[in-house]
Amino acid sequence: MDRCALAYQYHKEGYNCAQSVAGAFADLTSLTPEQMMAAMSGFGGGVGGSHCELCGAVSGGVLVLSLLYPHTDGADKAGKVAVYAKAKEFRRRFEEVFGLTRCGDLLRARPGVTEKNPASQRLGVTAHCDNMIVTAVEILEQMIAGDQAAV
């Protein structure tokens, strides 16, 4: 499955950035694509279209990581540390590519497609949010593959 292409298609169908990223990973979770879309529906555009908060593509990625590495027992401090580390690393990698993570800042800066986001190049992505989405998916795939290789 080409998750980058799937997320790109979701966005073209009208889903927001957070929904597009999260939906592309539904098959790895216990949720359906529709449930992923519902869970992330208010997170697009930096939360409710405000452009004031974290990029929706990053929010969608954090949901995916939270579902794949869940912390479900309040007493499980190691589990909490582990999922926080995953989310922090994902955010760091996204920021390494684009220099920013806040929706409004990214919209103003308009970082383009470079050698740092080959999936966007491969798919011929040119639109700003599509680039954020495809790159977020690409980073998640790398992180998940790295974890699978370590097992």
Backbone as CSV, one residue per row, in Angstrom:
resi,resn,N_x,N_y,N_z,CA_x,CA_y,CA_z,C_x,C_y,C_z
1,MET,0.841,-1.180,0.000,0.000,0.000,0.000,0.891,1.250,0.000
2,ASP,0.550,2.192,-0.849,1.269,3.466,-0.886,0.510,4.448,0.006
3,ARG,0.914,4.509,1.263,0.229,5.361,2.239,0.336,6.844,1.879
4,CYS,1.459,7.243,1.306,1.608,8.651,0.907,0.574,9.013,-0.149
5,ALA,0.409,8.134,-1.136,-0.579,8.383,-2.190,-1.996,8.339,-1.622
6,LEU,-2.243,7.428,-0.690,-3.571,7.340,-0.081,-3.911,8.622,0.686
7,ALA,-2.972,9.110,1.480,-3.196,10.344,2.237,-3.417,11.529,1.293
8,TYR,-2.631,11.578,0.231,-2.759,12.627,-0.783,-4.164,12.569,-1.403
9,GLN,-4.640,11.364,-1.693,-5.974,11.184,-2.267,-7.058,11.619,-1.284
10,TYR,-6.891,11.238,-0.020,-7.868,11.671,0.994,-7.989,13.194,1.003
11,HIS,-6.858,13.880,0.944,-6.899,15.345,0.971,-7.609,15.889,-0.266
12,LYS,-7.336,15.288,-1.413,-8.009,15.716,-2.641,-9.518,15.487,-2.555
13,GLU,-9.941,14.523,-1.738,-11.366,14.237,-1.566,-12.035,15.180,-0.567
14,GLY,-11.257,16.052,0.074,-11.835,17.040,0.973,-11.553,16.841,2.446
15,TYR,-10.832,15.785,2.790,-10.476,15.583,4.190,-9.373,16.570,4.564
16,ASN,-9.333,16.960,5.848,-8.298,17.902,6.272,-6.956,17.192,6.442
17,CYS,-5.938,17.937,6.766,-4.581,17.391,6.870,-4.492,16.301,7.934
18,ALA,-5.068,16.547,9.095,-5.022,15.574,10.187,-5.749,14.293,9.804
19,GLN,-6.911,14.426,9.205,-7.676,13.261,8.774,-6.930,12.470,7.703
20,SER,-6.333,13.169,6.768,-5.642,12.517,5.653,-4.474,11.673,6.139
21,VAL,-3.698,12.216,7.061,-2.558,11.465,7.603,-3.060,10.273,8.417
22,ALA,-3.947,10.514,9.358,-4.424,9.438,10.232,-5.147,8.353,9.430
23,GLY,-5.965,8.755,8.492,-6.723,7.789,7.706,-5.851,6.818,6.927
24,ALA,-4.693,7.273,6.518,-3.784,6.429,5.742,-3.198,5.280,6.565
25,PHE,-3.361,5.337,7.877,-2.814,4.297,8.754,-3.908,3.504,9.476
26,ALA,-5.148,3.695,9.096,-6.254,3.025,9.786,-6.068,1.515,9.816
27,ASP,-5.531,0.952,8.753,-5.380,-0.500,8.683,-4.418,-1.060,9.734
28,LEU,-3.578,-0.214,10.298,-2.635,-0.661,11.330,-3.217,-0.516,12.733
29,THR,-4.406,0.039,12.811,-5.038,0.295,14.108,-6.321,-0.528,14.219
30,SER,-6.974,-0.401,15.332,-8.264,-1.078,15.513,-9.423,-0.207,15.039
31,LEU,-9.109,0.931,14.439,-10.144,1.856,13.978,-10.338,1.766,12.470
32,THR,-11.533,2.068,12.025,-11.810,2.140,10.592,-11.349,3.499,10.073
33,PRO,-11.201,3.627,8.756,-10.881,4.953,8.222,-11.910,6.000,8.656
34,GLU,-13.187,5.620,8.706,-14.238,6.564,9.105,-14.052,7.020,10.556
35,GLN,-13.666,6.105,11.416,-13.425,6.466,12.813,-12.198,7.372,12.943
36,MET,-11.176,7.099,12.160,-9.988,7.967,12.174,-10.372,9.372,11.695
37,MET,-11.183,9.427,10.644,-11.609,10.727,10.115,-12.415,11.487,11.166
38,ALA,-13.290,10.782,11.859,-14.103,11.429,12.894,-13.226,11.942,14.029
39,ALA,-12.264,11.141,14.456,-11.394,11.527,15.574,-10.565,12.766,15.248
40,MET,-10.198,12.944,13.993,-9.309,14.047,13.618,-10.030,15.214,12.952
41,SER,-11.346,15.152,12.868,-12.085,16.153,12.095,-11.915,17.587,12.580
42,GLY,-11.690,17.808,13.844,-11.526,19.173,14.349,-10.091,19.664,14.396
43,PHE,-9.147,18.817,13.997,-7.734,19.172,14.131,-7.121,19.791,12.877
44,GLY,-7.872,19.878,11.805,-7.345,20.455,10.574,-7.153,21.948,10.691
45,GLY,-6.218,22.445,9.902,-5.970,23.886,9.877,-5.491,24.423,11.205
46,GLY,-4.685,23.647,11.904,-4.146,24.123,13.179,-5.214,24.241,14.242
47,VAL,-6.136,23.330,14.294,-7.278,23.203,15.203,-8.418,24.121,14.742
48,GLY,-9.410,23.482,14.174,-10.604,24.197,13.757,-10.386,25.267,12.711
49,GLY,-9.342,25.102,11.907,-9.065,26.087,10.867,-8.511,27.403,11.373
50,SER,-8.099,27.442,12.639,-7.593,28.684,13.236,-6.192,29.051,12.764
51,HIS,-5.444,28.053,12.310,-4.042,28.212,11.920,-3.167,28.635,13.086
52,CYS,-3.704,28.541,14.301,-2.989,29.014,15.493,-2.219,27.921,16.224
53,GLU,-2.444,26.679,15.883,-1.852,25.579,16.639,-1.016,24.688,15.731
54,LEU,-0.688,23.533,16.245,0.117,22.542,15.553,-0.494,22.179,14.200
55,CYS,0.344,22.031,13.197,-0.076,21.608,11.863,-0.917,20.331,11.976
56,GLY,-2.012,20.282,11.263,-2.888,19.121,11.292,-2.198,17.836,10.873
57,ALA,-1.257,17.922,9.944,-0.530,16.725,9.519,0.260,16.141,10.684
58,VAL,0.793,16.999,11.527,1.519,16.538,12.710,0.527,15.969,13.726
59,SER,-0.593,16.632,13.923,-1.610,16.120,14.845,-2.079,14.728,14.424
60,GLY,-2.321,14.542,13.141,-2.730,13.234,12.642,-1.671,12.179,12.883
61,GLY,-0.421,12.566,12.712,0.681,11.641,12.967,0.794,11.250,14.424
62,VAL,0.557,12.198,15.301,0.611,11.904,16.736,-0.508,10.929,17.114
63,LEU,-1.681,11.075,16.521,-2.751,10.113,16.785,-2.323,8.713,16.358
64,VAL,-1.744,8.603,15.186,-1.290,7.295,14.702,-0.302,6.678,15.690
65,LEU,0.666,7.448,16.117,1.663,6.939,17.063,1.014,6.565,18.394
66,SER,0.052,7.353,18.834,-0.636,7.058,20.095,-1.407,5.751,20.012
67,LEU,-1.965,5.454,18.855,-2.700,4.206,18.687,-1.763,3.008,18.526
68,LEU,-0.624,3.227,17.901,0.319,2.125,17.690,1.164,1.828,18.926
69,TYR,1.360,2.830,19.771,2.174,2.683,20.986,1.373,3.230,22.165
70,PRO,0.242,2.600,22.475,-0.698,3.179,23.432,-0.213,3.192,24.883
71,HIS,-0.596,4.249,25.562,-0.415,4.364,27.008,-1.816,4.358,27.583
72,THR,-2.230,3.220,28.117,-3.613,3.068,28.557,-3.758,2.812,30.051
73,ASP,-2.655,2.725,30.752,-2.677,2.476,32.192,-1.941,3.628,32.863
74,GLY,-2.665,4.425,33.637,-2.073,5.592,34.280,-0.852,5.278,35.113
75,ALA,-0.759,4.077,35.640,0.381,3.682,36.463,1.591,3.262,35.630
76,ASP,1.398,3.104,34.332,2.472,2.652,33.442,3.330,3.834,32.988
77,LYS,4.272,4.206,33.830,5.128,5.358,33.523,6.012,5.096,32.310
78,ALA,6.483,3.870,32.152,7.335,3.535,31.009,6.559,3.666,29.698
79,GLY,5.300,3.258,29.705,4.470,3.391,28.512,4.247,4.839,28.125
80,LYS,4.039,5.674,29.130,3.851,7.108,28.887,5.122,7.713,28.310
81,VAL,6.257,7.374,28.894,7.547,7.875,28.404,7.775,7.420,26.966
82,ALA,7.419,6.166,26.671,7.649,5.620,25.333,6.835,6.341,24.262
83,VAL,5.543,6.554,24.511,4.723,7.222,23.496,5.104,8.691,23.385
84,TYR,5.465,9.321,24.478,5.937,10.711,24.411,7.193,10.798,23.552
85,ALA,8.083,9.846,23.712,9.327,9.840,22.933,9.034,9.701,21.441
86,LYS,8.082,8.839,21.095,7.698,8.668,19.684,7.119,9.968,19.121
87,ALA,6.201,10.571,19.856,5.567,11.802,19.394,6.594,12.928,19.261
88,LYS,7.491,13.010,20.218,8.526,14.048,20.186,9.461,13.851,18.999
89,GLU,9.828,12.605,18.738,10.707,12.312,17.607,10.018,12.615,16.283
90,PHE,8.747,12.278,16.181,7.993,12.581,14.964,7.955,14.085,14.726
91,ARG,7.641,14.835,15.754,7.598,16.294,15.651,8.968,16.845,15.258
92,ARG,10.018,16.299,15.861,11.384,16.746,15.551,11.716,16.511,14.084
93,ARG,11.375,15.349,13.585,11.676,15.030,12.183,10.893,15.923,11.227
94,PHE,9.644,16.194,11.543,8.837,17.093,10.718,9.466,18.485,10.711
95,GLU,9.848,18.952,11.892,10.470,20.274,11.995,11.821,20.305,11.284
96,GLU,12.522,19.202,11.282,13.806,19.125,10.576,13.613,19.344,9.075
97,VAL,12.523,18.853,8.534,12.232,19.015,7.109,11.756,20.429,6.805
98,PHE,10.835,20.955,7.610,10.173,22.219,7.275,10.609,23.416,8.106
99,GLY,11.312,23.177,9.205,11.772,24.282,10.046,10.726,24.798,11.016
100,LEU,9.499,24.328,10.895,8.383,24.815,11.710,7.379,23.686,11.910
101,THR,6.491,23.844,12.903,5.416,22.865,13.095,4.051,23.517,13.296
102,ARG,3.997,24.808,13.506,2.730,25.505,13.728,2.096,25.832,12.382
103,CYS,0.821,25.537,12.241,0.106,25.688,10.981,0.281,27.075,10.355
104,GLY,-0.025,28.106,11.099,0.054,29.464,10.555,1.462,29.850,10.128
105,ASP,2.455,29.428,10.905,3.848,29.712,10.549,4.225,29.005,9.250
106,LEU,3.786,27.762,9.113,4.056,27.007,7.882,3.369,27.651,6.684
107,LEU,2.146,28.114,6.872,1.428,28.766,5.773,2.134,30.042,5.322
108,ARG,2.664,30.787,6.277,3.387,32.016,5.923,4.720,31.709,5.243
109,ALA,5.428,30.714,5.740,6.757,30.379,5.208,6.678,29.659,3.864
110,ARG,5.609,28.890,3.665,5.401,28.128,2.433,6.633,27.302,2.021
111,PRO,7.148,26.441,2.925,8.287,25.616,2.526,7.876,24.680,1.395
112,GLY,8.732,24.565,0.416,8.394,23.760,-0.757,8.928,22.349,-0.692
113,VAL,8.770,21.672,-1.798,9.261,20.308,-1.945,10.759,20.369,-2.232
114,THR,11.516,19.593,-1.465,12.973,19.542,-1.623,13.424,18.083,-1.582
115,GLU,14.721,17.886,-1.549,15.271,16.528,-1.424,14.928,15.920,-0.065
116,LYS,14.461,16.735,0.878,14.105,16.231,2.202,12.742,15.541,2.231
117,ASN,11.967,15.684,1.182,10.669,15.011,1.132,10.479,14.320,-0.224
118,PRO,11.203,13.219,-0.422,11.156,12.515,-1.706,9.784,11.974,-2.097
119,ALA,8.944,11.639,-1.136,7.615,11.138,-1.499,6.805,12.236,-2.193
120,SER,6.949,13.471,-1.737,6.256,14.580,-2.402,6.770,14.747,-3.825
121,GLN,8.072,14.587,-4.006,8.648,14.657,-5.354,8.094,13.530,-6.223
122,ARG,8.077,12.321,-5.678,7.615,11.141,-6.419,6.170,11.293,-6.866
123,LEU,5.331,11.868,-6.008,3.906,12.027,-6.316,3.593,13.301,-7.098
124,GLY,4.596,14.137,-7.315,4.369,15.387,-8.047,3.559,16.397,-7.266
125,VAL,3.675,16.352,-5.945,2.929,17.253,-5.079,3.446,18.679,-5.240
126,THR,2.534,19.619,-5.358,2.934,21.024,-5.442,2.214,21.884,-4.401
127,ALA,1.014,21.496,-3.991,0.253,22.296,-3.036,0.848,22.188,-1.634
128,HIS,0.792,23.280,-0.907,1.400,23.387,0.420,0.959,22.274,1.368
129,CYS,-0.325,22.178,1.642,-0.804,21.197,2.614,-0.556,19.765,2.147
130,ASP,-0.664,19.524,0.858,-0.364,18.186,0.345,1.072,17.794,0.672
131,ASN,1.980,18.729,0.584,3.379,18.476,0.917,3.525,18.143,2.400
132,MET,2.817,18.861,3.257,2.872,18.581,4.699,2.342,17.170,4.974
133,ILE,1.237,16.833,4.348,0.578,15.541,4.545,1.474,14.402,4.094
134,VAL,1.929,14.468,2.868,2.744,13.384,2.313,4.038,13.216,3.105
135,THR,4.642,14.316,3.512,5.882,14.230,4.281,5.631,13.646,5.662
136,ALA,4.534,14.017,6.309,4.203,13.446,7.619,4.028,11.936,7.508
137,VAL,3.341,11.489,6.472,3.145,10.053,6.259,4.489,9.373,6.012
138,GLU,5.305,9.992,5.211,6.632,9.437,4.911,7.459,9.266,6.192
139,ILE,7.427,10.257,7.058,8.168,10.187,8.326,7.604,9.071,9.209
140,LEU,6.298,8.990,9.305,5.676,7.924,10.103,6.067,6.548,9.578
141,GLU,6.036,6.390,8.275,6.418,5.098,7.696,7.857,4.746,8.050
142,GLN,8.738,5.718,7.991,10.145,5.474,8.343,10.273,5.072,9.806
143,MET,9.549,5.759,10.664,9.613,5.445,12.094,9.069,4.043,12.379
144,ILE,7.952,3.706,11.779,7.333,2.403,12.007,8.227,1.301,11.441
145,ALA,8.766,1.515,10.255,9.663,0.519,9.649,10.909,0.325,10.509
146,GLY,11.423,1.409,11.063,12.593,1.310,11.950,12.305,0.499,13.178
147,ASP,11.107,0.651,13.718,10.706,-0.123,14.900,10.552,-1.603,14.542
148,GLN,10.004,-1.883,13.367,9.814,-3.270,12.942,11.150,-3.936,12.669
149,ALA,12.108,-3.173,12.151,13.436,-3.728,11.876,14.181,-4.040,13.166
150,ALA,13.870,-3.290,14.210,14.559,-3.479,15.499,14.055,-4.713,16.248
151,VAL,12.905,-5.233,15.813,12.306,-6.388,16.520,12.908,-7.681,16.040
